[in-house]
Amino acid sequence: MIPTVRHGVVPLLVLLALLQGGCLAESSLDGGELKCGPRDLTPECCLKQNPGDWQKCTGASGPTEAGISVAMKIASVGAAAALALQPIIGSAERRGVELATDLRSDVEAAILKCVRRVERQANDQHFDGESPSREQCAELKREGQTWAMYLGSFKHNLAWDCLHEALKQLLPCRYLFEPRFQFNEGTGRWEFLTREMVNQIVSQQGWKGLEGTIAPDIVIMDAHGVIIHVYDMKFPCPETNLARWETYRNGAWLGSTQGGLYLDALYAEPTLISPREGVKRWKK
């Protein structure tokens, strides 16, 4: 059951439960504005632009009353999420069965279609259908957040409903949105964090407790739950900028790129998908 919305506050757990479940119940994830700032409930949007910069992106010690309209919409209609296969991280000895070439092509075409659709929607809404200029991208939308940062998070938010509608037809129950993984220093292995684990960490340690974790936009699994493909959506601003993996500027993964860390952690080659460049395979 989805927790009842009280006083306009929706716990982060609601959104994680819904977006991590590849087998989402029929519900709408469209619309709404996902804010990204120093005290945001979902710091992933800021961290996509500033990887590893937890102090900037997670200034709050815990959830605040910053709204997540998409979560409120889902909760308000009583949607429920059935958890998909729990992702299994492969290894040198155990590799998942990759998608057939034609199916993978269809999956990537569907993701690209959604990425290009939300690019148009965002430009229509904020710039009368035009693409923002380099100067506009650098302007502040709100304190501590440029238009480039804002649009990146806004477009990610718009994309989830489109992605769900497409992927549930192609790969029912075999995809996850923004699953989170943490490196276990004791075992020397990366581990999937369930929504309950994430909620517990944030409750006990604040957002700082998630430092060093990773959360790719989309993870695809084989029939047994082994991770086989990893995708990140990128929305360069201005659009003439190249889509690229950001580099961690501090913390445990200093100097590593997002793509390189995904590859090392999840044993699956990551892929970038952006409106102008389309599908961009990982290159070392």
N, C-alpha and C positions, 0 to 999 in steps of 0.2 A: 504494500500500500504506500502511496505517496503521502508524505506528511502534509497536514493541513497548513495552508498559508496563514500565518498569524502576524498581524501588525505590519504587513507588507514585506516581511523578511522571509526569504527562501534559503534554507541551508545549502551550502555548497554540495552536500551529499545528494540532494535532489538532482542537480545537473549532472554530476558524475554518474549517478546511477542510470540516468537516461541516455547519456551520450556514450557510455562505455558498453551499453547493451546492444550488440549487433542485432538482436531480435527485439527491437523496440515494438511496443504496441502501436497500433494505428493512432498517430497523433501528429500535430503540426509543430514543427520546430522553426517555422519561418517567422520573419519579422523581429522587431525589437532591436535594441541597441546594446551591444556588449561593450561596456566601458573598460578602458585599460589605463590605469593610473597607479600612483604610489600606494593607494589603499583599495585596490580592486579585489573583488571576491575571487576572480579567476585570473591569476597573474600570468597564465600561459601566454596570453595575447601580448603582454609587454615583454615577456622573456623571449618570444619569437624574434623580437627586434633587438633585444639586449641580453643575449644568452649568458647565463652565469651571474648577471647583475642583480642578485636577489635583494640587495639593500634598496635599490631603486624601485624594483618592481613589487616588492612585498613589504612595504613599510609597516603595514598593520600586523599586530601580533596575533590576530585572529580575525574571523569574519566580522564585517561591519554591516551597516544597513544599505550599502551600495546596492542598487537594484540589478537583478538579472531578469529582464522582462521575459526572455524565452522560458526560463525556468518557472516563472509565475504563470505563464500561459499553460504550460504542460501540467503543472500542479492543479491549476484551476479546473481543468477538465477531467481530473482524476486519472490521468494516464498511468499505466504500469509498464515496467520494463522487465523483460525476461532476460537474464544474463546469457550471453553467448558463451561459446567455448572459452574456458579460461586459457589465455595464451601460454604456450609452452615455448621457451627460448631454445632454439636449436644449438648445435655444437658441431665441432669438427667430425664427431662420430655420428651425429644424428641430424640429418637435414630433412626439412619438410619437402613434400611433393609440390613443386611449383605449379602454378596455373598453366593450363594448355595455352599455347601462343595466341590462339584466337580469343579465348576467354580473357586473357590478360589484356589483350588489345581492346576488347570491349569495356573492361573495367577502367582502363586508363582513359579511354575516349569519354566515358561517362563522367569521370572526375573532371576532365578538362572542360567538358560542356558546362558543368556546374560552376567551375572557376570562372569561365568566361561570362556566364550568365550573371553572376553576382558582381563581376567587374562592371558590367553595363548598368546593373541596377544601382550600384553605389554612385557611379558617375551621373546617372540620371537624377538621383535624389539630391546630390550635393553640388554638382557642377553643370547642371542643365545639359547633361549628355556629353559634355566635353571631358577629356582627360585632364587632370590637374597638372599645372606646369611645375617645373623644378622649384620655382620660388614659392608656389602655393604649398607644395609638399613640405617645405621647410618651415612654413609658418606654424605658429602655435595654435592648436585647436582649443586647448585648455591648458591650465598650468602644468608644466612638466610633460606635455604630450603634443607632438607635432601632428600635422594632418597626415603625414605618412604613417605614423604609428597608429593613429586613430583609424584610418582607412583599412590598415592591415587587419586589425581586430574586428572591425565592422564587417568586412567581407568574409572573414572566417565564420562569423556568427550567421550571416545570411546563407552560407553554403551548407550548413548541416542538414537542413530539411531536404534540399535537392540531392545531396549525397545519399541520404538514407533512402529516399524514394528509388534512386537508381540501383544502389548496391543490394537492397533487399530482394530485388528481382534477379540479380546476377549471382549473388553469393549470400543467400539467406543464412544468418547466424554465423558468418565467418569473417566478420569485420568488426573492428572497434574504433571508436573515435577518441583520440587523445588518451589512450591507456598510459598509465604511469609506471615507470620502472625505476628501481633503486639498486645500487651496487652494494652487496653485502660484503663488507671487509672480512668478516669471519670466514666465509666460504669462498671468497674470491669470485663470486658469480653475481650476475644481475638477476633480479627477481621482480616479478609482476606484483604491483601493489593493488589490492582490491579496493573498492570504494570505501569499505569499512576501515581498512588500514590507513588510507589517506585521511579520512575523517578523524581517526584517532590521533594520528601524528599532528595534524593541524590543531586539534583540541588541546593536546598536551604541550606542544612545542611552538605553536604558531607556524606561520609560513616558512620560517627559517628552517624548520624540521624537514622541509622538502628540498633543501639545497642539495644540488648534485644529482637530483633525479632527472629523468628525461621523459618527454611525452610527445612522440611524433603525432602528426595529425591523424593519420589513418594507418592501421595495421591490418593486413590480410593474413588469414590462417588457412592451413590445409584442413582436410576433413578430420584430422586428429587434434587440431588445435595448435600445431606447430607454426610459428611465425614464418611466413615465406616472402612477403613483400611489405615494404614500408614506404609511405608517401607523405610528403610535406607540401602544402600549398604555399605559394609565395605570391605576393601582390606588390611588385616593385612600384615605388612612387618617386619620381615620375615613371611612366610605363617604359621609357627608353632605357632605364637601368636594367642591368642583367639580373636575372633571378640567381641567387647564390646561397650557399650554406653560410650562416653566420659563424663567427669564431668566438669561442668562450674567452672572455677577457680577464677572468679571475676565477678563483675557486679551484676545486679538484681537477677540473678538466681544462685548465688554462692552456691556451694555444691549440686545442682541439677544435675541429669544426663539428657542427651539428651532424652532418652527414657521416663523417668519419666515426663519431661516437655511436650513432645508430648502428653502423655496420659492425663495429667491435662488440657492441653490447647485445645485439639481437641476431647476429649471424644472418642478416638478410640485407641485400644491397638496397639502399634507399634511392628514391626517385623524387625529383622536384617536378611540380606541375605549376605552371604560371600562365596567365592569359596570353601573353605575346609569344613566349618561347615554347609553349606547349609542354610536352613530356621531355624531361631532361634527366638522363641516366647519371648515376654516380660515377665521378671520375676522381681518382686520387690526385 
